Structure formats: structure tokens, C-alpha cells
Amino acid sequence: MKSILKALVVLIVLGAVAAAGGYVYWQSRLAAPLALDKPLLYQVPEGAGFNQVVDELGRRGVIADPWALKVLARAEPEKVPSPRVGEYRLTPDMDSRELVTLLGSNNVVTYPLTVPEGWTFAQMRRLLDSAAKLEHRTADMSDDEVMALINADKEHPEGWFFPDTYRYHLGMSDTDILRQAHRRMQRMLKAAWEDRDDALPFDSPYEALIMASLIERETGVPAERREIAGVFARRLEKGMRLQTDPTVIYGMGSRYDGNITRADLQEKTPYNTYVIEGLPPTPIAMPGKAALEAAVSPEEGNALYFVAKGDGSHHFSGSLREHNNAVNRFIRSERKDDAGSDD
């Protein structure tokens, strides 16, 4: 009897030792780094379960012991989140536990999409259509259909999307970016309007948005935004036409080839501020934060005119005579130089 008890004790001890050894080996497999020599972009497909992902990574040689992760899912299910759809960056220093945590997180690979200040809605749409990894839901839609899709169908699209860098990940669509940009512009315009100066020559946030778009398109040097805003504000107050070239260009649409002729300046389009009174009917571009702030806080002064100096900055004048002299200095002399350089 004693011999039998001794044998049972020996078996129990051996079993315990084996179990302990197995546990240590299992833990060592979980702690082993992934079989990678460089980072790998891995995509969890729609509807993929934990075992399916583990098996695929095993077949691809990313993890050497898929069984260790399957045991983990059974032994410690609370530590094994379900994998989320998306792209993940796997690195050589990552172990299996870290892999499981990553694939169940929101730490997906994201991509930047930059909408520059002063771009039009048409340019933004072309950028969205060309963005890799982004679902293109609006590619074949009209502008009106796009605005209806984001519940902004009562608005003309131009100017209503804030220019900025947005980040997106696999599974997002162009409508996600458009909604973000639209909400951001609404917030930025609201904040600017609430901090506006008294006695502006316009009465609504939308008119401020229009004014900001003109400022954005005319400004080559950021420090001049408020000064340009001041010129536009004073011209409106005096009943003078704004006479800004970007509105002519916008009104020409696809006909614009890089040049504006005298006939273009005289053409009566809804946007040509050499012909129409006051502001154009809609924005002509997407203004940034600084242009919005300049529109509602124009710089004081007496300048009523400005002309480009050729280096991105402008010369500001308080009288037509001074302005004409500046035009002769900066525009006509430049044309002569260009003509001379062709000889």
C-alpha cells in the first residue's frame, strides 16, 4: 500500500512539474517577438474572427506559434479583445500579447489628407477622389447631391469646408472627411462672428465667410490679411466696387487659362466685382482661420487700393493717383521687363 501511495505522489509531482514546465513554455511563446525583420502593414478584414486572424498570421510566418494565442483566448478570454477591422502596423519588437492588444484597439494606421487654404470645393473633391485607402462614395455625385448627403442641402458648397489636414483610416469614406470639414467651418465661422468688430459693412456670418474667401485668395503674405480686409471694408462702406481679380477668375470657371483680359474684366458674371456691386453671391474659396478673423476685424486706415508687387506682397494706396503710380511701377514695368527678357 505504501508503495502505491509513493507512486501516486511521484506521479502527482511529475505532473505538477510537467504542468509548470508547460506553463513556462507557453508564456515564453507568448513573450517571443514576432517573426519580422521590418515593420509590416497588416489588414484585419471585415468579419474576421480571432482564430481566423491568428491562423492567417501563422501561415504568413508572422507568429511562430498560433496555438499559444489560441490557448490564451481560452485561458484568459478577458485579455483577448476581438480584432477590429482596419490596418495595423506590426513591428519586430512586438510580442504576441502586444499583437493581440493592438489588433483589438483603435490604434489603426491613418493617412493624412491636406486641404490647402484658398482651394475651391471642386479642388477638394478632386483631392478626395484621388485619396488612396478612402472609400469614394461621392465620386459620381453632383455638388447638390453631396450637400444633401451630409445634410447641408440648403447651402451652396463653396466656402463651407474648413481647409486643414484631416486623418482617415481604412473603412472611412469621403463623406466622413466632408462632414468633419463642414462642421469645423461652422464652428470656426461662429467663433469668428461672435468676436467681430462693431460697424462691419455686412450683417451676417455668411457675408463674413464670403469676405474671408476674398481675403484668402488675395493674400500672399499672411501679415497683410487684415490690411486687405480693411481695404475691402472701406470700399463697401463708400459704395465702391471691390474690383478684385479672384472673383473674375471664379466667375470664368473652366474658361480661365491663367490670363485675365480687358473683356474678362467687363464681362457681367454674378461674381465679377469689377461689374457687380458689393460682395459676390457666395464664397469663392475655402478661407482659413486667419482669413475668417481678418474678415470680422479689418485693420483701420485710409487705403482704398492695393496692387501686387510681384513678391507676394502688395502696395497699398489711399488715392487713385497713388494707386495708378503703383500700378505703373509694379505692373507695367514688370511687363516691360518680361518683354525685354524674351528678346
Summary of the structure (lengths in Angstrom):
residues: 343
radius of gyration: 32.2
end to end distance: 118.7
largest distance: 123.4
contacts: 988
relative contact order: 0.09
helix: 51%
strand: 9%
